């Protein structure tokens, strides 16, 4: 009986990993550039914040005069992991919630801070 429960549990985990854990951002962010337009709902100065997701999984995030580079990987649902070469807010690794709706991208940090972006031309 225990072996049957264990087998069912392992099968469920395998099925979830194949079917239930896909990224909502696949095909939406790769090879795109974005310009920040809002921070916590307030307007941003033009080109104060930019975000670029290269097709080779490289990432460039510019905030004012500071540039953060690294890599990104698509996670489950809306999650995208950023792995920077240098620290940003005290750490190199960040998991952001990213939602794309047409030409608008909304990025929400783990503390709830939200940045709105428009697709760059």
Secondary structure, 3 states (H helix, E strand, C coil): CHHHHHHHHHHHHHHHHHHHCCECCCCCCCCEEEEEEEECCEECCCCCEEEEECCCCEEEEEECCEEEEEEEEECCECEEEEEEEEEECCEEEEEEEEEEECCEEEEECCCCCEEEEEECC
